[in-house]
Amino acid sequence: MAAPTATQIRDFLEGYGITTSVLSDDWIDDTRDNEIIPHIEDVTKQTFDGETEVTEYYSGTGKSTLILNRRPVNSITSIRVINSLGGDIQGQIDLIGEEGIIKVSNNYSEGIYNPLFQKGDKNIVVVYKYGTTDYPARVTRAIKCLVAAKMLNMIGARTGGGALSAQAWSRNFGSHGKYTDIRKELTATAYSLLRKYMTSVVGG
């Protein structure tokens, strides 16, 4: 599934009358591509529009597993422990790609005196490829929600914010100006949809 188009996001905001004369396709596309999607990639540590290769440094803990920062991991290009011995250890590890975990193939307690992931400060260099070539439906929906919230923010800002009052009635736009409630709801929905792709556990 591709990222949602400007037309699809307008349709998502049914009833708000956001035509091209109100907000252009260029503005919506720019907000989606240069603000919302990069933000989603930052919070999920994933990319959904193609495979990307990264080089990262990790601190060894002496354990038999290493948790990478991004996922899903498609392949390990190289993995090297920076020590007096040096050398690539790629042939001695197994990859659990969906979870972004590298595991030592053999049990270092049985005959190997030093664990592969030796304790140290940024002493493990991993070059790996991660990412998917398609947006899951939940991520597409989250993009719609976050771009829609930005659209409502832009339109609301044009007419000002704060409280309006006249004689016997008054209306308050809320703490975030016009469309406060729907913008908060859209943002909360987006992060709820993204939660399964987010993790608080990252490598060192």
BELTA-V97990 format. One record per residue. RES is the residue in three letters. PSI is psi in whole degrees, -180 to 180 (999 if undefined). OMEGA is omega in radians with two decimals (999 if undefined). Layout:
RES;PSI;OMEGA + RES;PSI;OMEGA
//
This chain:
MET;131;-3.14 + ALA;166;3.05 + ALA;146;-3.09 + PRO;143;3.12 + THR;169;3.10 + ALA;-41;3.13 + THR;-43;3.13 + GLN;-36;3.13 + ILE;-37;3.05 + ARG;-45;3.12 + ASP;-35;3.11 + PHE;-36;3.11 + LEU;53;-3.11 + GLU;133;3.08 + GLY;-8;-3.11 + TYR;-5;3.05 + GLY;35;-3.11 + ILE;87;3.12 + THR;177;3.14 + THR;-21;3.09 + SER;-18;3.10 + VAL;-51;3.05 + LEU;127;-3.08 + SER;159;3.03 + ASP;-39;-3.12 + ASP;-41;-3.14 + TRP;-44;-3.13 + ILE;-46;3.14 + ASP;-41;-3.13 + ASP;-43;3.11 + THR;-43;3.12 + ARG;-49;-2.99 + ASP;-32;-3.02 + ASN;-3;3.13 + GLU;-57;-3.02 + ILE;-52;-3.12 + ILE;-45;3.06 + PRO;-37;3.12 + HIS;-44;3.12 + ILE;-41;3.11 + GLU;-35;3.11 + ASP;-45;-3.05 + VAL;-24;3.14 + THR;-14;-3.05 + LYS;33;3.13 + GLN;161;3.00 + THR;140;-3.01 + PHE;4;-3.09 + ASP;26;3.10 + GLY;166;-3.13 + GLU;140;-3.14 + THR;142;3.08 + GLU;134;3.14 + VAL;155;3.00 + THR;124;-3.10 + GLU;150;3.11 + TYR;135;-3.13 + TYR;153;3.08 + SER;120;-3.13 + GLY;145;-3.12 + THR;-3;-3.08 + GLY;2;-3.14 + LYS;173;-3.06 + SER;3;3.10 + THR;155;3.10 + LEU;126;-3.12 + ILE;121;3.14 + LEU;159;-3.05 + ASN;-26;-3.02 + ARG;158;-3.13 + ARG;161;-0.06 + PRO;143;3.11 + VAL;122;-3.10 + ASN;-38;-3.14 + SER;155;3.05 + ILE;119;3.10 + THR;-45;3.07 + SER;153;3.05 + ILE;127;-3.01 + ARG;136;3.05 + VAL;126;-3.13 + ILE;101;3.09 + ASN;-170;-3.07 + SER;-26;-3.13 + LEU;-36;-3.14 + GLY;-166;3.05 + GLY;152;3.13 + ASP;135;-3.12 + ILE;19;-3.05 + GLN;-34;-3.13 + GLY;-3;-3.08 + GLN;13;-3.08 + ILE;158;3.01 + ASP;148;-3.12 + LEU;129;2.96 + ILE;89;-2.92 + GLY;-47;-3.08 + GLU;-32;-3.12 + GLU;-5;3.14 + GLY;38;-3.08 + ILE;133;2.99 + ILE;131;-3.10 + LYS;138;3.10 + VAL;133;-3.08 + SER;-40;-3.12 + ASN;165;-3.12 + ASN;109;-3.04 + TYR;-14;3.11 + SER;-12;-3.11 + GLU;78;3.03 + GLY;-16;3.11 + ILE;119;-2.99 + TYR;-29;-3.13 + ASN;126;3.11 + PRO;151;3.13 + LEU;-42;-3.13 + PHE;66;-3.08 + GLN;148;3.12 + LYS;139;3.13 + GLY;172;-3.12 + ASP;111;-3.12 + LYS;47;-3.05 + ASN;7;3.11 + ILE;124;3.14 + VAL;122;-3.14 + VAL;126;3.01 + VAL;120;-3.08 + TYR;162;3.12 + LYS;137;-3.12 + TYR;170;3.06 + GLY;165;3.10 + THR;166;-3.12 + THR;11;-3.08 + ASP;146;3.10 + TYR;124;3.01 + PRO;156;-3.10 + ALA;-38;-3.13 + ARG;-39;3.14 + VAL;-40;3.08 + THR;-43;3.12 + ARG;-41;3.13 + ALA;-39;3.09 + ILE;-45;3.11 + LYS;-46;-3.09 + CYS;-46;-3.07 + LEU;-38;3.08 + VAL;-41;3.12 + ALA;-42;3.11 + ALA;-40;3.10 + LYS;-38;3.12 + MET;-46;3.13 + LEU;-35;3.08 + ASN;-44;3.14 + MET;-45;-3.12 + ILE;-42;3.14 + GLY;-36;-3.13 + ALA;-26;-3.14 + ARG;-29;-3.10 + THR;10;3.11 + GLY;180;-3.12 + GLY;-159;3.13 + GLY;-156;-3.07 + ALA;140;3.03 + LEU;138;3.11 + SER;148;3.11 + ALA;111;3.11 + GLN;-108;-2.96 + ALA;1;-3.14 + TRP;159;3.09 + SER;154;3.10 + ARG;132;3.12 + ASN;129;-3.11 + PHE;-13;3.12 + GLY;178;-3.01 + SER;-23;-3.11 + HIS;19;-3.14 + GLY;-160;-3.09 + LYS;146;-3.14 + TYR;27;-3.11 + THR;-51;-3.02 + ASP;-48;-3.09 + ILE;-35;3.12 + ARG;-41;3.08 + LYS;-41;3.14 + GLU;-43;3.12 + LEU;-43;-3.13 + THR;-44;3.12 + ALA;-41;3.12 + THR;-43;-3.13 + ALA;-47;-3.11 + TYR;-29;3.04 + SER;-41;3.11 + LEU;-34;-3.08 + LEU;-12;-2.98 + ARG;-38;-3.10 + LYS;-17;3.12 + TYR;-3;-3.12 + MET;149;3.11 + THR;143;3.07 + SER;-5;-3.11 + VAL;119;3.09 + VAL;164;3.11 + GLY;175;-3.10 + GLY;999;999
//
